[in-house]
Amino acid sequence: MTDKASKTLVMKFGGTSVGSIQAMAGAVQIVRESCAGWPRVVVVTSALSGVTNLLLESAEHAVRGDTSLLGEAEQALLSTHAAIAAQLVPDATRRAAVLDEIARLIHSFVELCQAISVLGESTPRALDAVASLGERMSVRLLAAALESAGIPARAVEASELIVTDNRFQSAHPDFALTTAATRRGLLPLLEAGLVPVVTGFMGATREGVVTTLGRGGSDYSAGILGAVLPADDVWIWTDVDGVMTADPRMVPEAQTLPQISYGEIAELAYFGAKVLHPKTIRPVVEAGIGLRICNTFNPAHPGTRLVANAQIEQPQKGEKVVKAVTAIRKQRLVTIEGRGMLGVPGVAARTFAAVASTGTSVPLITQASSEQSICFSVPGESAEAVLNALEQVFATEIAQRDIDRVWTGEEVAIITVVGHGTRNTPGVAGEIFTRLGKADINVLAIAHGSSDVSISMVVNSAEAEKAVKALHELVVR
């Protein structure tokens, strides 16, 4: 049992939660109130909203040899951070010091873009160096704002804590090395009564080369740090009241779920719900610690509490099974078909090895029982590369007509219905397809595997919103 004096809370603030004077002031107040109830608090922060996009767009322009907007980007970065500092860091000496540090980071950004422009190309390693600068600026500003509010704080770069492999832009942490580095780096600060303010999104290789964990990776950073310290709770502060029953932009009557299982949120996060990075869940589950999603702009709202799958009871007869409906758009279905595939071992293995060679993730797979076709979805922007890879791998079979064709259709969307008991409760699938049929929506493919928390189906992209609205009726009935 955790000693009361060492109870630890990790809180992550997203870009919109620190991206303006009002937002960062709100974050400071949340930290203040949390420090009153928790002996140890660790803060993880994203870059200010819009900053990472600006950094990467500038790098993209530099690849094409265009640095004409670099001065404008430099000024925008400096003025955005300076405006917040002017209000939240009133001491002139402290403010000048933090803005000088931020200015040096912005200067590094300009130099990196100029180097990229000269080379005419950018490596994943260079892009990670560029993208990580937003968080490196943000931690300095937030730490100074906390100190100005009387909360002892220290900016910490996660490159000193999270040790990763060298898969730039989507690095994977080495948990053994990360545990040692994090405890070495953070525990002395916590014991001294400081609030460490840690960069989200980034880490570093064993050699100290900066990496990033992928877009949205600040959630993952919080999960990693929470797991390895270990913390007692991880709170993800965002700009919505928690996990919703559907995207409120599609379904205005969508509601906040007070509680959801790890299995359910994993499905939602994987299939398009943007409230939580999918990788966040694993370290938290394995460490057996709590996770809560809450709204920086409505801190009184309880948000959504994530609980272990075993704590979610199977629905009783007459109870609602479906908890949420989500959509992942801009997908394409890739189909491999041919009578020569029947009973031939290794076709699926060769298929997905070819897909993997392009670096593409496959969110949904379905196969005809006759083995004459395999169908799977890929992000639309990856479809051409996947087709080319498959045509090369199966060139002999295509020439011999063992495989008739490899093809992709129009843009589609994956609609996923999530809720414990979707597999084991009689009639759920029937209700789902009845609703879609009444809405005159054609289902192109279905995936209902071993998981008992979701059913996924593919529909034409133009019908995605209509499908979500139709299926959301199963949530609010």
N, C-alpha and C positions, 0 to 999 in steps of 0.2 A: 504494500500500500504506500502511495506517495506521501512523504512527509509534508504537512501543511505549509511549512516554511519554504519548501522547494517546488511547490506547485507552479507549473510553467504553462503559459499561454503563448501560442504563436498566432499572430494576426497578419494577414496579407491584405494590402490595399491595392486595388486595381487602378489603372490609369485615370479613369474618370473620378475616382475617389480622392485623387491628389492633384487633379489637372487644372484647378483654378484656386483663387484665393479662398473662396467660400468652401470648396471641397476640402482643401488641405487644412483649413481651420477646423472643419468638422472632424477630420481624421485625428488631429491633435487632441481635440476634446474627447474623442472615443478612447484614445490611448490613455489620457489622464484618468478617465473613469475606470478603465480596465486595470490600471496600476493600483487603484484603490482596493480592488478585489482580488488581484493576483500578485503574489510576491515577486514573480519573475515574468516579464513580458518581452517577447521578441517580435519586432515588426519587420515584415518583408514588404517591399514596395515595388511597383511597376514604374516605368517611365511615365512622365506626365502624358495625358492623353494626346495623341497626335504626333508625339515626338519620334517614336520609333518609325512610323510611316515616313516622316520627313527625312530622317536619317537614311533610310533604305532607298527612298525615291531619289535622293541626291546622289547616292552611290550608283544607281541605275543610269542616271544622266551622265555621270562621270565615265561609265563604261563606254558610252557612245561619244566620248570626248567633249561633252557639253558641261562646262563648269560655270556657265554664265549666271546660273541661279544660286551658286554656292554662297556668294556674299549675302544674298537675301535670306538664305536658310540660316547662315551663321547669325545674322541679326535677329531673326525670329526666335531662335533658340535662346539667345542671351536675353532678349526682352521678355520672353515668356517666364523664364526663371526669375529674372530681376523684379518683375511686377509682383510676384508672390513674396519674394524676399522683402520687398519694400514694406509690405503690410504685416508680415508674420515674423520678421527678424528686425525689430526696431533698433537694436544696438548697432550703431554705425560701424564699429570695429569688427564685430562678429559678422555683420552683413557683407562688409568688404572682403573679409577672408573667404567666406563661402562662395561669393560671386567670382573671386579670383580663381578658386579651384575649378568652378564650373567653366570659366573662360578658358582655362588650360585644356579641359576636356574638349571643348568646342574647337579649340585650335588643333587638337589631335584629329578631330573629325575632318576638318578642312584639309589637313596634310594627307590623311588617308585617301580622301576623294581625289586629291590632286595626283597622288601616286597611281590610283586606279585609272585615272584619265590618261596618264602617260603610258601605262601598260596596255590600255585598251581592253582590259579584262579584270574581272574580280573573282577571286577564289572564295569558296565557302569560309575559309579561315578569315579572309579579309572582311567578308560580310558580317561575320560574328563580331569582329573587332569594332566594326561600325555600329551594329545594332545594339551592342551592350552599353554603349555610351549613354543612352537615355536613362537607364537605371542608375548608372554611376553618377549622373548629375542629380537625379531625383533623391538618392539617399542622403546626399550632402545637404540638400535644401530641407528635407523633412527633419533630419537630425537637428539642424540649426533652429527650425521652427519649434521643435519639441523643447530644446534647451531654453529658447526664449520664453517659453510658457512655464519654465520652472521644472521641466522633466529631464533629468540627466540622461543624455543619449549619446550614442557613438555610431557614426557611419561605418559600415563594414561591407567590403566587397566580397561577394560569394565566391570569387576566384580563390579566396583564402580558405574556403570552407567546403565547397562541393567539388569533389575530384571526379572527373569524367573521362570517358574515352575520347578519341580524337575524331569522332563523327560530327564534324562541324555542322551547325544549324539544327541538329537534332541529337545532341549528345546524351549519352546514358551514364548515370552516376555509378561509381564504384562505391557501394555502400559501406564496405569495411573501412576504406581510406577516408570516406566522407565522415563517417562516425567519429573517427579519431581526430580529424582536422576540425570538425565542428565543435566538439567538446573542448578541444584545446583552445579554439578561438573565441567561443561564446561563454563558456561557463565562468571564466574569471570576470568577464564583464557583468554577468548576471549576479555573481557573488558580491561584486562591488556596488550593486544597486543601480547599474546603468541599464538603459533600454537599447539593445543593439538594433540598428536600423540597417537591414541587409538588402542588398540588391537582389531582386527576383530575376528569373529568366536566364541567369548566366552561371557558369562555373569555370573550371579550368582543367586542363590535362595535368598529368603528373609533372610535366615539365613547366607548368605555369602558363601555358598558352590559353587565352580566353576562348571559351566555347559558349554556345547558347543551347537551351533545352527545347527550342522550338517555340513558335508563336503561341502566346498564352501561357508560356512556361512559368510565369511567376506563381501561379497556383501550385504547380508541381514543386517549385522551390520550397514553398511553405510546407507542403506535405513531406518533403525530404527532411527538412530541418526539424519538423515536429516529430518525425519518426526516430531520428538518430539522437536527439538530445537525451532522452525522449521528453516530449511535452505531454501535458494532460489533455489539452484541447487545441484544435486548429480552427480559427475563424477566418473565413474568406469574406472580406468586405467588398461589395460590388455596387452596382447602381440599380439593382432590383431587389424585391423583398424576399428572395429565395428562389427555390426551384418552382417553376410554374407548371400548371397542367398542360399548357401549350404556349407557343409564342404569342404574346399579347398583341403583336402587330398583325397576326393572322386571326386570332380569336380574342376579341376585346373582353369577353367574359371569363377569360382564363383566371385561375385562382392560384394562390400560393399553397404549396403542400407543406403542412407543418412537420411532417416526418416522412422519410423515404429511406429505403434500404440501400446498402452499398451496391448490391446487384442492380437495383433499379436505376440508380444514378449513373452507374457505369454504362448501362445501355443508353440512357438519355444523352450522356456526354459524348459517347461514341457516335450516336446517330443524330448529331446536329445541334443539340441544346448547348448554347455557348456559355452557360452560367458557371461551368467548371471544366478545367482542362482534364481530359480523360485519364492522363497518367497520374493525376493527383491522388487517386483513390487507393492504388495498390500499397504504397508505403504506409498510409494511414491505417488501412485494414490490417496489414501484417503487424503493425505495432500495437494494434488494439486500442487506439486513442480516438477521442471524439472529434467530429467535424461538423461545423455549422456554417451556413451560408446566410449572410445578412446584408442589409442595405445601409451604406454610409449616409445616405440622405434621409433615411427613416430609421435611425438607430433604435427607437423604441419597439419596432416590430421584431417579434421573436425569430423571424426568418425560418429557415428549414434546417432541421436537425437530421443528420445522417446516422443511422443505427445499423447494427449488424444484421445480416440476413435472418439469423435465428430469432431475432426479436420481432420480426414481422410475421404475424399469424396468417395462415392461409385463410382466404375469405370464406365465410360461411354462406350457405345457400341464401340467395336474395341480396347479398352484399355486393357492392361495386368491386369489380376486379381491375378494371382499367383505371390507372392513376394519371397517366399523361400520354400525350400524343406529340410526336416530334417529326420533323422533316429535314432531310439532307438533300439539297438541290444540286443542280449542275453535275449530274452523274450521267454516265452512258453505259448501256448494257453491251457487253462483248459476248458474242456467241461463237462457239466452235462446234460444228456439226458435220456428221458424216457416218455412213453405215460402217465404214472401216474401223470406227472407234470401238465397236461392240466387242466387249470382252478382252480388249487389248490392255495389258497391264502398263502402268506408267504414264498414261496420257495426262491425267490430272497433275501428276508430279511435274512433268515437263512443262505443262501449261503454266503452273504457278511459279515455277523456277524462272520461266521467261518473263513473267510479270514482275517478279522480284528484281530481276536484272535491270529493270527500268526505274527502280526505287518507288514503285507505285503500291499503295495499300489497297486492299480489296475489302470493302465493307459488307458485301453480300454475295453469296454463291448459291446457285441452285443447279441440280443436274437431273436429267431425265432418267427414270428408272431403267430404261433400255440401254443406257450408256451411249446413246447416239448423239447426245449434245451436252455441252457444259455451258452454262450461262453465268456471268458474274458482272458486277458493276465496278466501275473505276471512275475517279474524278474526270470530268469532261476534258480538262486540259491535258490529261495523260493518255487519252484514248488512242491518239495516232501513234505515239511511241509504243504502246502496248501492242497494237495491231502489227506494227513493223516487227517487233520482237517475236510475236507468235508466228508470223509468216516465215521468218527465218528458221525458227526451231522446227516447224512442221513443213518445210519446203518439199521434202521428199514425199510425205504423205499427201500433200496437196497435189503434187505432180502426178501421183499414182491414183488420185481420186479416192484414197481412203478417207481423207477429209475433204468434204465438198466445198466448204468455205469457212473463212473466219471473218466476221463482220460486226459492225456496230450500228445501232439505230440512232434515233433522235434523242435529244436530251430528255432525261427522266429524273424523277425524284424518288427517294426511298422514304416511305412513311412507316414509322415504327410506333406500335402501341405497346406501352409499358405498364406492367403491374404484376405483382406476385399472383401466381395462380392462372396465368393466361394459358398455360399448357395443360394443367390438371383439372381445370374447372370446365365441365361439360357446357357446350353451347357458346363459349366465348368467340371462337373462330367464326361460328355461324352468324353471330350478331354483327361481327366486324364486316363480313362480306355482304350481309344483308344491307347494312347501312350504305356501303359503297355502291351496291347495286341500285338502291333507291335513289342515290345521287347521280346515277348514270355514269359511274366512273369505272373504267376498265382496268383490271389488275394484270400487269404484264409478267410479273414473277412474284414468288412467295418464298420466304425463308422462315421456318419455324423449327429451330433446332432443339438441342438438349436443354437450353436455358428455359426456365419456367417463368421468366419475367418479361418476355417480349415476343411479339410477332411482327415481322417486317414484310412489307410488300412494295413493289415497284409500280409507279403510275406515271403517266405522261406528265412532263414538267408543268404544263399549263394547268393541270388538274390538281396540283399539290395542295394549294390553299383550300380548295373545295373539299378535298379528301380529309384534311386535318379538321376542318369545321364539322364535317359529317361524323367523324369518329370521336370528336370531343364531346358529342352528345352522350357517349357512353360513360364519360367522366362525371358530367353534371346532372345526369338523370335523377 
